[in-house]
Amino acid sequence: MHGEHGWDVGDIDGRRLKPALLRRLHAPLVDRYVAVSQDLQRYLVERVGIAPGRIRQIYNGVDTERFAPPLESARAALPPGFAADDAIVIGTVGRLQQVKDQATLLRAFAQVLGGAFSRTEGTVDLMPNDLVYYTYISEQGRPAVEPGPLIRHGEDLAIFFFNEINRARPQVHALLLRVMAERSVSAFNREFRFPHLLVFADRNRVEREETFEISSAARDRFMMEITIEPPADESMRRALVFDPRFHDTDRLVGALQPAMVEHRELNGVAEAIQRSVQASDALQDYALRLWRATAEPQAFGVTLPDLDVAQLMLAGASPRGMSLLLRASRVAAWLEGRSYVAPEDVRAVFVETIAHRLCYQPVHELHRHEISPRLMAAILAAVAAP
């Protein structure tokens, strides 16, 4: 017996060819299919080729006659002020999973920029071509191809979000790195260019099953690694839970003024900032000392209580990383209204720009997320600023 209970997060509409073919292969071993909706029954019949007589429907849901709370006490179970007396409260029953909603933040960013937004979900069976095109069986029973999330919007793509990148295979990382480096990809006998593209990715740092560690070379391509924690402020936490404005992310993003900054002009703005904000010789020397300290922290008197710093590092920051550190420092200075980079600008972006690029000896690599914050703080404390 096979239960078809819903779409996979990486195949949200059941159009990928591989899952359908796998179901066809094991069909001779299945006596009966159980579909939890008419949509899934159509999927089994039309795309997998299962005879309707082998399928039974058992709907997901709750028997509200058996599992209905007494009306007089239903609202008593809600927190004070949760909903007005005339409001309809709808709850869901489901498994609890880690909630990652960076996509809403990036959708809001794309809304403000005015460019197109696209995303993909990292899964263990995701292949590089899945970013470029979809293959599926059409309603006529023939193979069909459509553009994937990476090329669907063409040159207008401004934000591409890779959710849980470490669930995807290294081959997928390789394609993404090429797009980031060259801002182009080949598909359908033509070259697609992305002159305004910004790539964001997050990774699952809790679950280890079916994940692939991102290589140091791949990490080095990302300008920054930023940890997004839940707000510590009590009033913000209360608002996120009880303010209905935060319960509908589509409406929340839609309320933003679109195209506040024209995304096609950002490359020119970035170039102007890099050319106009200056770094003195003393500031450059400071940055070079920080660079050397990432590779040889012991030479600058850096110590960590429980570690031999001399045996800690395999490699320090890369030239690309230091170049991006200075680019980020110039932007920090510009945001503060200065035409020159100050040491505090470098320090403000040092951890986020450099920590993820460091390579530790294998015995310490598994603990990099505990070591890096302490090492970065010790380097900033040990290297004298001008």
C-alpha positions in Angstrom: 0.0 0.0 0.0 1.3 3.4 -1.0 0.1 6.7 0.6 0.3 9.8 -1.6 0.1 12.4 1.1 1.3 15.6 -0.6 3.9 17.5 -2.7 7.6 17.6 -1.7 8.9 21.0 -0.9 11.2 20.8 -4.0 8.3 19.8 -6.2 5.5 22.0 -5.0 3.1 21.3 -7.9 4.1 17.7 -8.8 5.6 18.6 -12.2 9.1 17.1 -11.8 9.7 14.1 -14.0 11.9 12.1 -11.6 9.3 11.5 -8.8 6.7 10.5 -11.4 9.1 8.0 -13.0 10.1 6.5 -9.6 6.4 6.0 -8.8 5.9 4.2 -12.1 8.9 1.9 -11.4 7.5 0.7 -8.0 3.9 0.6 -9.3 4.0 -3.2 -9.9 4.8 -3.7 -6.2 1.8 -1.7 -5.0 -1.6 -3.2 -4.6 -3.6 -0.1 -3.5 -2.9 3.6 -3.5 -4.3 6.0 -0.9 -4.6 9.7 -2.0 -5.5 12.4 0.5 -7.1 14.7 -2.1 -8.6 14.7 -5.6 -5.6 16.7 -6.8 -3.3 13.9 -5.8 -5.6 11.2 -7.3 -5.4 13.1 -10.6 -1.6 13.2 -10.3 -1.5 9.4 -9.8 -3.8 8.8 -12.8 -2.6 11.4 -15.3 1.2 11.7 -14.6 2.1 8.4 -13.0 -0.4 6.2 -15.0 -2.1 4.4 -12.1 -5.5 2.9 -12.9 -8.3 4.7 -11.0 -9.6 1.4 -9.6 -6.4 0.9 -7.6 -6.8 4.3 -5.8 -8.8 5.1 -2.8 -9.3 8.6 -1.2 -8.9 9.2 2.5 -9.0 12.9 3.1 -6.7 14.6 5.6 -8.7 16.5 8.1 -10.3 16.6 11.5 -13.8 15.3 12.3 -15.1 18.6 13.8 -18.2 16.9 15.3 -16.0 14.6 17.4 -13.1 17.1 18.0 -15.0 20.4 18.6 -14.3 22.3 21.8 -17.3 23.5 23.8 -18.3 26.9 22.5 -18.6 28.4 25.9 -15.0 27.6 26.8 -13.2 27.8 23.4 -12.1 31.4 23.8 -11.1 30.9 27.4 -8.2 28.8 26.1 -6.9 31.8 24.1 -4.4 34.3 25.5 -5.9 37.6 26.6 -6.3 40.0 23.7 -5.5 37.3 21.1 -8.6 38.0 19.1 -11.7 40.2 19.2 -15.0 38.6 20.3 -16.4 38.6 16.7 -13.2 37.3 15.1 -13.0 33.8 13.6 -10.0 31.9 14.8 -8.6 29.1 12.6 -6.0 26.7 13.8 -4.0 24.0 12.1 -2.9 20.5 13.2 0.5 19.5 11.9 4.0 18.5 12.8 6.4 21.1 14.3 9.4 22.0 12.2 12.0 24.7 12.3 10.6 27.8 10.8 12.9 29.7 8.4 11.2 32.8 7.0 14.1 34.6 5.4 12.2 34.4 2.1 9.8 37.0 3.3 12.6 39.4 4.1 14.1 38.9 0.7 10.7 39.2 -1.0 10.4 42.6 0.8 13.9 43.5 -0.4 13.0 42.6 -4.0 9.7 44.6 -3.7 11.6 47.7 -2.6 14.2 47.2 -5.4 11.6 46.7 -8.0 13.3 43.7 -9.7 12.1 40.1 -9.9 12.4 37.6 -7.0 13.0 33.9 -7.4 13.8 31.0 -5.1 14.5 27.3 -4.9 14.5 24.8 -2.2 17.6 22.6 -1.4 16.8 18.9 -1.5 19.0 15.8 -1.7 17.7 15.0 -5.2 18.0 18.5 -6.6 20.2 18.5 -9.7 21.9 21.5 -11.5 19.5 21.4 -14.4 16.6 21.9 -12.0 17.7 25.5 -11.5 17.6 26.1 -15.2 14.6 24.1 -16.5 11.7 21.8 -15.4 10.9 18.6 -17.1 7.5 17.0 -16.5 4.8 15.0 -18.1 2.1 17.2 -19.6 -1.6 16.6 -19.5 -1.3 15.1 -22.9 1.1 12.5 -21.6 4.1 14.0 -23.3 7.4 15.3 -21.9 7.4 19.1 -21.5 10.1 21.6 -20.6 9.7 25.0 -18.9 12.3 27.6 -17.6 13.4 27.0 -14.1 13.6 29.5 -11.3 17.0 30.9 -12.3 16.2 32.0 -15.8 12.4 32.4 -15.6 12.7 36.2 -15.2 15.7 36.7 -17.5 17.8 39.9 -17.0 15.2 41.4 -14.7 16.1 38.9 -11.9 17.3 41.0 -8.9 17.1 38.5 -5.9 17.7 34.8 -6.0 17.2 32.9 -2.8 18.5 29.4 -2.2 16.7 28.0 0.8 18.7 25.3 2.8 21.6 25.3 0.4 23.4 22.6 2.3 20.7 20.1 1.4 21.7 20.3 -2.2 24.6 18.4 -3.7 28.0 20.0 -4.5 27.1 19.8 -8.3 24.3 22.3 -7.6 26.6 24.5 -5.6 29.0 24.5 -8.6 26.4 25.9 -10.9 25.3 28.5 -8.5 28.9 29.6 -7.9 29.4 30.0 -11.7 26.3 32.2 -11.9 27.5 34.3 -9.0 31.0 34.7 -10.5 30.0 35.2 -14.2 26.4 36.4 -13.8 25.4 34.2 -16.7 24.3 30.7 -17.5 23.7 28.8 -20.8 20.4 27.2 -21.5 18.1 26.6 -24.6 21.0 27.4 -27.0 21.5 30.9 -25.6 23.3 32.8 -22.9 21.2 34.2 -20.0 22.8 37.2 -18.3 22.0 38.5 -14.9 23.6 42.0 -14.6 21.6 43.0 -11.5 21.6 39.7 -9.6 22.1 39.4 -5.8 22.2 35.8 -4.5 21.2 34.9 -0.9 21.3 31.5 0.7 20.6 30.0 4.1 21.5 26.6 5.4 20.1 24.2 7.9 22.5 24.2 10.9 20.4 21.9 13.1 19.7 18.8 11.1 22.7 16.8 9.7 20.8 14.1 7.8 20.9 14.4 4.0 23.0 17.5 4.1 26.3 18.4 2.3 28.9 20.6 3.9 29.6 23.7 1.9 33.3 23.7 0.8 35.6 26.5 1.8 35.9 27.6 -1.8 32.1 27.9 -2.1 31.9 29.8 1.2 34.5 32.2 -0.1 32.2 33.3 -2.9 29.6 34.8 -0.5 30.4 38.3 0.6 28.9 37.9 4.1 27.5 35.3 6.4 24.9 36.9 8.7 23.2 35.1 11.6 19.5 36.1 11.9 18.4 35.4 15.5 14.9 35.9 16.9 14.4 39.4 18.4 15.5 39.7 22.0 13.2 42.7 22.7 10.1 41.7 24.5 7.8 44.2 22.7 9.0 42.9 19.3 8.4 39.3 20.3 4.9 40.2 21.5 4.2 42.0 18.3 5.3 39.1 16.1 3.0 36.7 18.0 -0.1 38.9 18.6 -0.1 41.7 16.0 -2.2 40.4 13.0 -0.1 42.6 10.7 2.7 40.1 10.9 0.5 37.0 10.3 0.0 37.7 6.6 3.4 38.0 5.0 2.0 38.6 1.5 0.1 41.7 2.7 3.0 42.8 4.8 5.4 42.7 1.8 2.7 44.2 -0.5 2.5 47.2 1.8 6.0 48.3 1.0 6.6 51.0 -1.6 7.7 49.2 -4.7 10.9 50.2 -6.6 12.1 52.7 -3.9 15.5 52.2 -5.4 15.8 51.3 -9.1 17.7 48.0 -9.1 19.2 48.6 -12.5 21.0 51.6 -11.1 22.6 49.9 -8.1 25.7 48.7 -10.0 26.4 52.4 -10.8 25.8 53.5 -7.2 28.1 50.8 -5.9 30.9 51.8 -8.3 30.5 55.4 -7.3 30.8 54.6 -3.6 33.9 52.5 -4.1 35.6 55.2 -6.1 34.7 58.1 -3.9 35.3 56.7 -0.4 39.0 56.7 0.2 41.2 54.5 2.4 44.4 56.1 3.9 47.8 54.3 3.9 47.4 53.8 7.7 44.0 52.2 7.2 45.4 49.9 4.4 48.2 48.8 6.7 45.6 48.0 9.4 43.7 45.9 7.0 46.8 44.0 5.9 47.7 43.3 9.6 44.3 41.9 10.2 44.7 39.7 7.1 48.0 38.3 8.4 46.5 37.8 11.8 43.8 35.5 10.3 46.5 33.1 9.0 49.0 33.5 11.9 47.1 34.7 14.9 49.9 33.6 17.3 52.3 36.1 15.7 50.1 39.0 16.9 49.7 37.7 20.4 46.2 36.2 19.9 45.4 33.6 22.5 42.3 31.4 23.3 42.1 29.8 26.7 41.5 26.2 25.6 43.2 26.1 22.2 46.7 26.1 20.9 46.4 29.0 18.4 49.6 28.1 16.7 48.0 24.7 15.6 44.6 26.1 14.8 44.7 27.6 11.3 45.0 25.8 8.0 44.5 29.0 6.0 43.5 32.6 6.7 41.3 34.9 4.7 41.6 34.9 0.9 42.5 37.9 -1.3 38.9 37.9 -2.5 37.7 38.1 1.1 40.0 41.0 2.0 38.9 42.8 -1.1 35.3 42.4 -0.1 36.1 43.5 3.4 37.3 46.8 2.1 34.3 47.1 -0.2 31.9 46.6 2.7 34.0 49.0 4.8 33.6 51.7 2.2 29.8 51.2 2.2 29.7 51.4 6.0 31.6 54.7 5.8 29.3 56.0 3.2 26.3 55.1 5.2 27.8 57.1 8.1 28.2 60.1 5.8 32.0 60.0 5.5 34.2 60.1 2.4 37.0 58.0 4.1 37.2 54.6 5.7 37.8 54.7 9.5 39.0 51.7 11.6 35.5 51.4 13.1 34.1 50.8 9.6 36.4 47.8 9.1 35.6 46.5 12.6 31.9 46.8 12.0 31.9 44.4 9.1 35.0 42.3 9.9 33.3 39.3 11.5 30.4 39.0 9.0 32.8 39.3 6.0 35.8 37.2 7.1 34.8 34.6 9.7 33.2 32.2 7.2 36.3 32.2 4.9 38.7 30.9 7.5 39.9 27.3 7.2 40.8 25.4 10.4 42.8 22.3 10.9 40.5 19.2 10.4 40.4 18.5 14.2 38.9 21.9 14.8 36.8 22.3 11.6 33.7 20.7 13.1 33.7 23.3 15.8 34.2 26.3 13.6 30.9 27.9 14.6 32.0 28.0 18.3 35.6 29.0 17.5 35.1 31.7 14.9 33.4 34.3 17.1 36.0 34.0 19.8 38.9 34.1 17.3 37.5 37.2 15.5 37.1 39.1 18.7 40.6 38.2 19.9 42.1 39.3 16.5 40.3 42.7 16.7 41.5 43.1 20.3 45.1 42.2 19.5 45.7 44.1 16.2 46.2 47.8 17.0 44.1 50.2 15.0 45.5 53.5 13.7 
